[in-house]
């Protein structure tokens, strides 16, 4: 028989059901108002501990007075037959249902929702409350486009050593943080990790961690094994992908320390698109009420603002990242292709003089070597000047062979040789044959038409070791100068996307516009930050002083992770630095260290 009354509340209808509780729409006769009554499942609420926790959690959440958080009205007592909590009734749909009906094209849309949720979560974190079960099912969207973050503290209320010892999963596996999988206690970083998953879902259109069963999902979460967001959807842009990556760091200490830091990153990214901090609440409401109209009307404005920023800041690395996104977002916009080609040309022009100097140096060395070989080894005085004739249709590798090539090397030759204007006749002495004229592996895109003009692009990434190449989201293989590695791609007409990944770098995507002719593509990947943990006695003041690139001093605390960003342009995967530790006395200790991109180092410091 269906419940008709719980405490003083008359049950109107069931409006939701999950693994923790059933939600009813109910009537409060005392104040004559409609409320939401969340009734915990009996097997979760039978312990006295759960009844006691609901009292403390309900009181704590009731102090969170904010439009983005439903107001708490009442809760069950310790002697109540049922365990429940009564809150403001929020009409509308869950974000989970909303995402099934709507897919965002613009990453700005996902950022607007993300920013509003950060605001709500920040209010809770400031009051010492951890949500513990952030997921789309716990986020409501009202008919007027307001967001409401629901169910604060529910996961804490039902925590029970007896239940967790049996292996029961509390919360949603797809949104759990790695530390929860390891059995550690949830903290603010766990909420930030869950929001990172949500931002991935809102912008990419899928969950980052998936599997055939909950166990498979948890294994991937434990190792933070997920497809890079820029690989899955290049048009979300590097700034958004960077926010996601920061939220989804494996170790809690490596994630942003607070929601305020994340809000700042989000506001900076939205401002590039012309959306100011003050506009975010209203723009988010417009989006959620009618997402199709919002995105259709906002897209031209966003493209225009991004173009304007790139034109005013073309010297900055971010300009290249933005224009790469625009090639996906507005491929038919002629200005986008024009700016892309201009940036690419500007980036490579400065290298030509270096190439000319290198070529003259190599030519001098080869001439001297040829004369030496002629005088001491050749029986035929003209053999040294023999000409190797290559069929004009033969494809020449433009990457020089390195006999000591190490696929895991951090640094390699920055630029390949310049191919000759006429590949049909190449005059080189046979003595340099070991350097070789090789046929590199060529990836051919099958043309959509019977006859299609093919374009060829030589790929020159940095760093050059252990780089994987993706073409139109399909992995081609590892970059390298020798087969079966990849050093060149051939594509037909149309727009194509290349993605480069390296274990120690952030992924980088570039777009080949439809009108771009064959050329060489130089792609610099940005190093991931180095991380340092300094172990020192409590109360010790510590700092890391960077000695190279951009000298600076970064303060920290003993036992916590300090993240050291690398300069935007830096040719090594390491930075020289020193750790400074000072105790209560006037003396201090210093220790020289080498910071490594994408890696964690631990330093033990003894302070007098």
C-alpha positions as CSV (number, residue, x, y, z in Angstrom):
1,X,0.0,0.0,0.0
2,X,1.4,3.4,-1.0
3,X,2.4,5.8,1.8
4,X,-0.2,8.6,2.4
5,X,1.3,10.3,5.4
6,X,4.9,10.7,6.8
7,X,5.0,12.5,10.1
8,X,2.8,15.5,9.6
9,X,3.3,15.6,5.9
10,X,0.6,14.4,3.5
11,X,2.1,12.6,0.5
12,X,0.9,13.9,-2.9
13,X,3.0,11.9,-5.3
14,X,6.4,10.2,-5.8
15,X,8.6,12.4,-8.0
16,X,11.9,10.6,-7.9
17,X,13.7,7.4,-6.8
18,X,17.4,6.6,-6.4
19,X,19.8,4.3,-4.7
20,X,19.6,6.3,-1.5
21,X,16.1,7.6,-1.2
22,X,12.7,8.2,-2.6
23,X,11.5,11.8,-3.1
24,X,7.9,12.7,-2.6
25,X,5.9,15.9,-3.4
26,X,4.1,16.5,-0.1
27,X,1.9,19.1,1.7
28,X,2.9,20.8,4.9
29,X,-0.4,21.5,6.7
30,X,1.2,23.8,9.3
31,X,2.3,26.4,6.8
32,X,0.1,25.3,3.9
33,X,2.8,24.9,1.4
34,X,4.2,22.3,-1.0
35,X,7.5,20.7,0.0
36,X,9.9,18.0,-1.1
37,X,10.3,15.1,1.3
38,X,13.3,12.8,0.8
39,X,12.8,9.5,2.5
40,X,15.9,7.4,3.0
41,X,15.5,3.7,2.1
42,X,14.9,1.6,5.3
43,X,18.1,-0.4,4.9
44,X,20.1,2.8,4.9
45,X,18.3,4.5,7.8
46,X,17.8,1.7,10.3
47,X,20.9,2.6,12.3
48,X,20.6,5.1,15.0
49,X,23.8,6.7,13.7
50,X,22.0,7.7,10.5
51,X,19.2,9.3,12.4
52,X,21.7,11.3,14.4
53,X,23.6,12.4,11.4
54,X,20.6,13.6,9.6
55,X,19.9,16.1,12.4
56,X,23.4,17.6,12.3
57,X,23.6,17.6,8.5
58,X,20.1,19.2,8.1
59,X,21.0,21.9,10.5
60,X,24.3,22.6,8.7
61,X,22.6,22.8,5.3
62,X,19.8,24.9,6.6
63,X,22.4,27.7,7.2
64,X,23.2,27.8,3.5
65,X,21.0,30.7,2.4
66,X,21.5,31.0,-1.3
67,X,19.2,30.9,-4.4
68,X,21.1,28.1,-5.9
69,X,20.6,25.8,-2.9
70,X,17.1,24.6,-1.8
71,X,16.1,25.7,1.7
72,X,15.9,23.0,4.4
73,X,12.6,23.1,6.3
74,X,12.5,20.1,8.6
75,X,14.0,16.7,9.3
76,X,12.9,13.5,11.2
77,X,13.8,13.1,14.9
78,X,15.7,10.2,16.4
79,X,12.5,8.6,17.6
80,X,10.8,8.8,14.2
81,X,9.7,5.7,12.4
82,X,11.1,7.1,9.2
83,X,14.3,8.9,8.3
84,X,13.7,11.9,6.1
85,X,14.5,15.5,5.3
86,X,12.1,18.1,4.1
87,X,13.2,20.9,1.7
88,X,11.9,23.5,-0.6
89,X,10.0,21.9,-3.5
90,X,11.8,22.6,-6.8
91,X,9.7,22.2,-9.9
92,X,11.4,21.3,-13.2
93,X,13.7,18.5,-14.5
94,X,17.0,17.1,-13.4
95,X,20.2,18.0,-15.3
96,X,20.4,14.3,-16.2
97,X,17.1,14.3,-18.0
98,X,17.9,17.8,-19.5
99,X,21.2,16.4,-21.0
100,X,19.3,13.6,-22.7
101,X,17.0,16.1,-24.5
102,X,19.7,18.8,-25.2
103,X,23.3,18.7,-26.3
104,X,25.4,21.8,-26.1
105,X,27.4,22.8,-29.2
106,X,29.3,25.6,-27.6
107,X,31.7,25.0,-24.7
108,X,30.6,28.4,-23.4
109,X,27.2,26.8,-22.6
110,X,28.8,24.1,-20.4
111,X,31.0,26.8,-18.7
112,X,27.9,28.9,-17.8
113,X,26.4,25.9,-16.0
114,X,29.7,25.0,-14.5
115,X,30.2,28.5,-13.1
116,X,26.8,28.5,-11.4
117,X,27.4,25.1,-9.8
118,X,30.8,26.4,-8.6
119,X,29.1,29.3,-6.9
120,X,26.7,27.0,-5.1
121,X,29.4,24.6,-4.1
122,X,31.6,27.4,-2.9
123,X,28.9,28.5,-0.5
124,X,28.8,25.0,1.0
125,X,32.6,24.6,1.1
126,X,32.9,27.9,2.9
127,X,30.6,26.6,5.6
128,X,32.6,23.4,5.9
129,X,30.0,21.2,4.1
130,X,31.1,18.6,1.5
131,X,28.4,17.5,-1.0
132,X,29.9,14.0,-1.6
133,X,27.4,13.0,-4.3
134,X,27.6,15.6,-7.1
135,X,25.9,14.2,-10.3
136,X,23.4,15.4,-12.8
137,X,20.6,13.6,-11.0
138,X,21.1,15.9,-8.0
139,X,20.9,19.2,-10.0
140,X,17.5,20.6,-10.8
141,X,16.6,23.1,-13.6
142,X,13.4,25.1,-13.0
143,X,11.1,26.2,-15.9
144,X,12.6,29.7,-15.5
145,X,16.2,28.4,-16.0
146,X,17.3,28.5,-12.4
147,X,19.8,25.9,-11.2
148,X,19.4,24.2,-7.8
149,X,22.1,22.0,-6.3
150,X,20.3,19.3,-4.3
151,X,21.0,16.7,-1.6
152,X,23.9,18.2,0.4
153,X,25.1,15.8,3.0
154,X,23.0,12.8,2.1
155,X,26.0,10.7,1.4
156,X,27.4,11.7,4.8
157,X,24.2,10.9,6.5
158,X,24.1,7.2,5.3
159,X,27.8,6.5,5.8
160,X,28.1,3.3,7.8
161,X,31.1,1.1,8.3
162,X,29.0,-2.0,8.2
163,X,27.7,-1.2,4.7
164,X,31.0,0.0,3.2
165,X,32.7,-3.1,4.6
166,X,30.4,-5.3,2.5
167,X,31.5,-3.5,-0.7
168,X,28.4,-1.5,-1.3
169,X,29.0,1.6,-3.3
170,X,27.6,4.8,-1.8
171,X,27.1,7.4,-4.5
172,X,27.4,7.3,-8.2
173,X,30.4,5.3,-9.5
174,X,30.7,7.5,-12.7
175,X,31.2,10.6,-10.6
176,X,33.5,9.3,-7.8
177,X,36.9,10.6,-7.2
178,X,40.0,8.3,-7.1
179,X,40.6,8.8,-3.4
180,X,37.0,7.5,-2.7
181,X,37.8,4.4,-4.8
182,X,40.9,4.0,-2.6
183,X,38.7,4.1,0.5
184,X,39.8,7.5,1.7
185,X,37.5,10.1,3.1
186,X,35.8,12.6,0.8
187,X,36.9,16.2,1.0
188,X,36.5,19.3,-1.1
189,X,38.8,17.9,-3.8
190,X,36.3,15.0,-4.3
191,X,33.6,17.5,-5.1
192,X,35.9,19.3,-7.5
193,X,36.7,16.1,-9.3
194,X,33.0,15.4,-9.7
195,X,32.4,18.8,-11.2
196,X,35.3,18.2,-13.6
197,X,33.4,15.0,-14.8
198,X,30.3,17.1,-15.2
199,X,32.1,19.8,-17.2
200,X,33.5,17.0,-19.4
201,X,30.0,15.7,-20.0
202,X,28.5,19.1,-20.7
203,X,31.2,20.1,-23.2
204,X,32.3,16.9,-24.8
205,X,28.8,15.2,-24.7
206,X,29.9,12.0,-23.0
207,X,31.2,10.8,-19.7
208,X,35.0,10.5,-19.3
209,X,35.0,7.3,-17.4
210,X,32.9,4.4,-18.9
211,X,32.9,0.7,-18.7
212,X,30.7,-2.4,-19.0
213,X,30.1,-2.5,-15.2
214,X,30.7,-0.3,-12.1
215,X,33.9,-2.1,-11.3
216,X,35.4,-1.3,-14.8
217,X,34.4,2.3,-14.3
218,X,36.1,2.4,-10.9
219,X,39.3,0.9,-12.2
220,X,39.5,3.7,-14.8
221,X,38.7,6.4,-12.2
222,X,41.4,5.0,-9.9
223,X,44.0,5.5,-12.7
224,X,42.3,8.6,-14.1
225,X,42.2,6.8,-17.5
226,X,40.0,8.9,-19.7
227,X,40.1,10.2,-23.3
228,X,41.6,13.7,-23.5
229,X,38.7,16.2,-24.0
230,X,40.4,17.9,-26.9
231,X,40.9,14.6,-28.7
232,X,37.2,13.7,-28.3
233,X,36.0,17.2,-29.3
234,X,38.6,19.6,-30.5
235,X,36.2,22.5,-30.8
236,X,35.8,22.8,-27.0
237,X,39.1,24.7,-27.1
238,X,42.3,24.4,-25.1
239,X,41.3,26.7,-22.2
240,X,38.2,24.6,-21.4
241,X,40.2,21.3,-21.8
242,X,42.8,22.7,-19.4
243,X,40.1,23.3,-16.7
244,X,38.8,19.8,-17.1
245,X,42.3,18.3,-16.8
246,X,43.0,20.3,-13.7
247,X,39.8,19.1,-12.1
248,X,40.5,15.4,-13.0
249,X,44.0,15.2,-11.6
250,X,44.6,11.9,-9.9
251,X,45.9,13.3,-6.6
252,X,43.6,15.6,-4.6
253,X,46.4,18.0,-3.8
254,X,47.0,18.5,-7.6
255,X,43.5,19.8,-8.2
256,X,42.6,23.5,-7.8
257,X,42.5,24.3,-4.1
258,X,39.1,26.0,-4.1
259,X,36.0,26.7,-6.2
260,X,37.1,30.4,-6.2
261,X,40.2,29.4,-8.2
262,X,38.1,27.5,-10.7
263,X,35.6,30.3,-10.9
264,X,38.4,32.7,-11.8
265,X,39.7,30.3,-14.6
266,X,36.1,30.0,-15.9
267,X,35.5,33.7,-15.9
268,X,38.7,34.4,-17.8
269,X,37.7,31.8,-20.4
270,X,34.2,33.2,-20.8
271,X,35.5,36.7,-21.1
272,X,37.5,35.7,-24.2
273,X,34.1,35.0,-25.7
274,X,32.6,38.3,-24.6
275,X,30.7,37.1,-21.6
276,X,31.5,39.1,-18.4
277,X,31.2,37.8,-14.9
278,X,28.2,40.0,-14.3
279,X,26.4,38.5,-17.3
280,X,26.8,34.9,-16.3
281,X,23.6,34.3,-14.2
282,X,21.3,35.9,-16.8
283,X,23.1,34.2,-19.7
284,X,22.8,30.9,-18.0
285,X,19.1,31.3,-17.4
286,X,18.6,32.2,-21.1
287,X,20.6,29.1,-22.1
288,X,18.7,26.6,-19.9
289,X,15.2,28.0,-21.0
290,X,15.9,27.6,-24.7
291,X,19.4,26.2,-25.5
292,X,18.9,25.9,-29.2
293,X,18.0,29.6,-29.6
294,X,20.6,30.7,-27.2
295,X,23.4,28.9,-29.0
296,X,22.2,29.9,-32.5
297,X,22.1,33.6,-31.5
298,X,25.3,33.5,-29.4
299,X,27.6,31.7,-31.8
300,X,28.2,34.6,-34.2
301,X,28.9,36.9,-31.2
302,X,31.3,34.4,-29.7
303,X,33.1,33.9,-33.0
304,X,33.5,37.6,-33.5
305,X,34.8,38.2,-30.0
306,X,37.3,35.4,-30.3
307,X,38.5,36.7,-33.6
308,X,38.9,40.2,-32.2
309,X,41.0,38.8,-29.3
310,X,43.2,36.8,-31.6
311,X,43.8,39.8,-33.9
312,X,44.8,42.0,-30.9
313,X,47.0,39.3,-29.2
314,X,48.4,37.4,-32.1
315,X,51.8,37.2,-30.4
316,X,50.5,35.1,-27.5
317,X,50.4,31.3,-27.6
318,X,46.7,31.4,-26.6
319,X,46.0,33.0,-30.0
320,X,47.1,29.9,-31.8
321,X,44.9,27.8,-29.5
322,X,41.8,30.0,-30.1
323,X,42.2,30.0,-33.8
324,X,42.6,26.2,-33.9
325,X,39.3,26.0,-32.1
326,X,37.6,28.5,-34.5
327,X,38.6,26.4,-37.4
328,X,36.3,23.7,-36.0
329,X,33.7,26.1,-34.7
330,X,33.4,28.3,-37.8
331,X,35.2,26.5,-40.7
332,X,33.4,28.5,-43.4
333,X,34.5,31.9,-41.9
334,X,37.2,33.2,-44.3
335,X,38.8,35.4,-41.7
336,X,39.5,32.4,-39.5
337,X,41.4,30.6,-42.3
338,X,43.2,33.8,-43.2
339,X,44.3,34.4,-39.6
340,X,45.3,30.8,-39.2
341,X,47.6,30.9,-42.2
342,X,49.0,34.2,-41.1
343,X,49.8,32.9,-37.6
344,X,51.3,29.8,-39.1
345,X,53.5,31.7,-41.5
346,X,54.6,34.1,-38.8
347,X,55.5,31.2,-36.6
348,X,57.7,29.6,-39.2
349,X,59.3,32.5,-40.9
350,X,61.8,33.3,-38.2
351,X,63.2,29.8,-38.5
352,X,64.2,30.2,-42.2
353,X,67.3,32.1,-41.5
354,X,68.3,29.5,-38.9
355,X,67.7,26.8,-41.6
356,X,69.8,28.7,-44.1
357,X,72.7,29.0,-41.7
358,X,72.4,25.3,-40.8
359,X,72.3,24.3,-44.4
360,X,75.4,26.3,-45.2
361,X,77.2,24.7,-42.2
362,X,76.1,21.2,-43.3
363,X,77.1,22.0,-46.9
364,X,80.6,23.0,-45.7
365,X,81.0,19.8,-43.7
366,X,79.8,17.6,-46.5
367,X,82.2,19.4,-49.0
368,X,85.1,18.8,-46.6
369,X,84.2,15.3,-46.0
370,X,83.7,14.6,-49.7
371,X,87.2,16.0,-50.6
372,X,88.7,13.9,-47.8
373,X,86.9,10.8,-49.0
374,X,88.0,11.5,-52.6
375,X,91.6,11.9,-51.7
376,X,91.9,8.8,-49.4
377,X,89.3,6.3,-50.5
378,X,88.1,6.7,-54.1
379,X,89.6,4.7,-57.0
380,X,87.5,6.8,-59.4
381,X,88.3,10.5,-59.1
382,X,84.9,11.4,-60.3
383,X,82.9,9.0,-58.2
384,X,82.7,11.5,-55.3
385,X,80.6,13.9,-57.5
386,X,78.2,11.3,-58.9
387,X,74.6,12.4,-58.9
388,X,71.8,10.3,-57.4
389,X,68.7,10.7,-59.6
390,X,65.4,10.3,-57.8
391,X,62.1,9.8,-59.6
392,X,60.1,13.0,-59.3
393,X,57.1,10.9,-57.9
394,X,59.2,9.5,-55.1
395,X,58.3,10.9,-51.7
396,X,61.3,12.2,-49.8
397,X,61.5,12.1,-46.0
398,X,62.4,15.5,-44.8
399,X,63.4,14.4,-41.3
400,X,67.1,13.6,-40.9
401,X,68.1,10.2,-39.5
402,X,69.5,10.2,-36.0
403,X,71.4,6.9,-35.4
404,X,71.0,7.5,-31.7
405,X,67.3,8.3,-32.0
406,X,65.6,7.7,-28.7
407,X,61.8,7.5,-28.9
408,X,61.6,8.7,-25.3
409,X,63.9,11.7,-25.7
410,X,62.7,15.1,-24.5
411,X,64.7,17.1,-26.9
412,X,65.4,16.5,-30.5
413,X,66.2,18.5,-33.7
414,X,63.7,21.3,-33.9
415,X,63.5,21.5,-37.6
416,X,64.0,18.9,-40.4
417,X,66.0,19.6,-43.6
418,X,64.4,21.8,-46.2
419,X,63.3,19.7,-49.2
420,X,64.7,20.8,-52.5
421,X,62.7,22.8,-54.9
422,X,63.1,20.1,-57.6
423,X,63.1,16.7,-56.1
424,X,63.8,15.1,-59.5
425,X,67.5,15.8,-59.4
426,X,69.4,15.8,-56.1
427,X,73.2,16.1,-56.2
428,X,74.6,14.3,-53.2
429,X,77.8,12.3,-52.9
430,X,77.2,8.5,-52.6
431,X,79.3,8.6,-49.4
432,X,76.4,10.0,-47.4
433,X,74.1,7.2,-48.4
434,X,73.8,6.0,-44.8
435,X,71.9,9.2,-44.1
436,X,69.5,7.8,-46.6
437,X,66.7,8.9,-48.8
438,X,63.8,7.0,-47.3
439,X,60.2,6.4,-48.1
440,X,58.4,7.6,-44.9
441,X,55.1,6.0,-43.9
442,X,52.3,7.9,-45.6
443,X,48.8,7.9,-44.2
444,X,46.4,8.4,-47.1
445,X,42.8,9.6,-46.4
446,X,40.5,7.9,-48.8
447,X,38.9,10.6,-51.0
448,X,35.2,11.2,-50.8
449,X,35.1,11.7,-54.6
450,X,36.4,9.6,-57.4
451,X,39.1,12.2,-58.1
452,X,40.4,14.4,-55.4
453,X,43.4,16.5,-55.0
454,X,45.7,15.2,-52.2
455,X,47.7,17.4,-50.0
456,X,50.8,16.4,-48.1
457,X,51.9,17.7,-44.7
458,X,55.3,17.1,-43.0
459,X,54.8,16.9,-39.3
460,X,57.4,18.5,-37.0
461,X,56.3,18.2,-33.3
462,X,58.2,19.3,-30.3
463,X,59.2,17.4,-28.2
464,X,59.8,14.7,-30.9
465,X,60.0,11.6,-28.7
466,X,57.0,9.5,-27.7
467,X,54.5,11.7,-29.5
468,X,51.3,10.0,-30.7
469,X,49.4,11.4,-33.7
470,X,45.7,11.4,-34.2
471,X,44.0,12.3,-37.5
472,X,40.3,13.2,-37.3
473,X,40.1,11.4,-33.9
474,X,41.7,8.2,-35.2
475,X,45.1,7.2,-33.8
476,X,47.7,6.9,-36.6
477,X,50.7,5.9,-34.5
478,X,53.8,7.3,-33.0
479,X,55.8,10.1,-34.7
480,X,59.3,9.4,-35.8
481,X,61.7,9.7,-38.7
482,X,61.9,6.0,-39.5
483,X,59.1,3.6,-40.5
484,X,56.8,2.4,-39.2
485,X,56.6,5.7,-37.3
486,X,54.7,8.7,-38.8
487,X,56.3,11.8,-40.2
488,X,53.9,12.8,-42.9
489,X,50.2,12.7,-43.7
490,X,48.3,13.1,-46.9
491,X,44.8,14.3,-46.9
492,X,42.1,15.2,-49.4
493,X,40.1,18.3,-49.7
494,X,38.1,19.5,-46.8
495,X,38.9,20.3,-43.2
496,X,41.0,17.9,-41.1
497,X,42.1,17.8,-37.5
498,X,45.5,16.6,-36.2
499,X,46.0,15.9,-32.5
500,X,49.4,15.4,-30.9
501,X,49.9,13.8,-27.5
502,X,52.9,13.3,-25.2
503,X,52.9,11.7,-21.7
504,X,54.7,14.8,-20.3
505,X,52.7,17.4,-22.2
506,X,49.2,18.7,-22.7
507,X,47.6,17.5,-25.9
508,X,47.6,19.9,-28.8
509,X,45.2,20.0,-31.8
510,X,45.6,21.9,-35.0
511,X,43.2,22.2,-37.9
512,X,44.1,21.9,-41.6
513,X,41.7,24.2,-43.4
514,X,40.1,23.2,-46.7
515,X,42.1,25.8,-48.7
516,X,45.5,25.2,-47.2
517,X,48.2,23.8,-49.6
518,X,50.9,21.2,-48.8
519,X,53.4,22.5,-46.3
520,X,55.3,21.7,-43.1
521,X,53.5,21.9,-39.8
522,X,55.4,22.8,-36.7
523,X,53.6,22.0,-33.5
524,X,54.9,22.8,-30.0
525,X,53.3,20.9,-27.1
526,X,53.3,22.6,-23.7
527,X,54.9,20.8,-20.8
528,X,52.7,19.7,-17.9
529,X,53.6,21.3,-14.6
530,X,56.2,19.8,-12.3
531,X,55.1,18.9,-8.8
532,X,57.1,19.1,-5.6
533,X,56.3,17.8,-2.1
534,X,58.7,19.1,0.6
535,X,58.8,17.0,3.7
536,X,59.8,19.2,6.7
537,X,58.8,19.6,10.4
538,X,55.5,21.2,11.0
539,X,55.7,25.0,11.1
540,X,58.5,25.1,8.6
541,X,58.3,27.9,6.0
542,X,59.2,26.5,2.6
543,X,59.5,27.9,-0.9
544,X,60.7,26.7,-4.3
545,X,62.9,29.2,-6.2
546,X,63.0,28.7,-9.9
547,X,66.4,29.5,-11.4
548,X,65.7,29.2,-15.1
549,X,63.2,30.5,-17.6
550,X,61.1,32.9,-15.6
551,X,62.9,33.1,-12.2
552,X,60.4,33.3,-9.4
553,X,59.8,32.1,-5.9
554,X,56.7,30.0,-5.0
555,X,55.8,29.6,-1.3
556,X,54.3,26.4,0.0
557,X,53.5,24.2,3.1
558,X,55.3,21.1,4.3
559,X,53.7,17.9,3.0
560,X,51.5,19.6,0.4
561,X,51.9,19.5,-3.4
562,X,53.3,22.6,-5.0
563,X,52.7,22.9,-8.7
564,X,55.4,24.5,-10.9
565,X,54.2,25.6,-14.4
566,X,56.8,25.6,-17.2
567,X,57.3,28.6,-19.4
568,X,55.1,28.7,-22.5
569,X,58.2,28.1,-24.7
570,X,60.8,25.9,-23.1
571,X,63.0,23.4,-24.9
572,X,63.7,21.1,-22.0
573,X,61.5,18.9,-19.9
574,X,63.4,20.0,-16.8
575,X,63.9,23.2,-14.8
576,X,66.7,23.9,-12.3
577,X,65.5,25.2,-8.9
578,X,66.2,25.1,-5.2
579,X,64.1,24.4,-2.2
580,X,64.4,26.9,0.7
581,X,63.2,25.8,4.2
582,X,63.3,28.0,7.3
583,X,62.5,27.1,10.9
584,X,61.8,29.2,13.9
585,X,65.5,30.2,14.1
586,X,67.1,32.8,11.8
587,X,68.9,30.1,9.8
588,X,67.6,28.3,6.8
589,X,68.5,25.4,4.5
590,X,68.7,25.2,0.7
591,X,68.8,22.2,-1.6
592,X,69.2,22.2,-5.4
593,X,66.7,20.2,-7.3
594,X,65.7,19.4,-10.9
595,X,62.0,19.8,-11.7
596,X,60.6,17.4,-14.2
597,X,57.6,18.1,-16.4
598,X,54.6,16.1,-15.5
599,X,56.3,14.4,-12.7
600,X,56.3,14.5,-8.9
601,X,59.4,14.7,-6.8
602,X,59.7,14.6,-3.1
603,X,62.3,16.5,-1.1
604,X,63.3,15.9,2.5
605,X,64.5,19.0,4.4
606,X,66.0,19.2,7.8
607,X,65.7,22.5,9.5
608,X,67.7,23.4,12.6
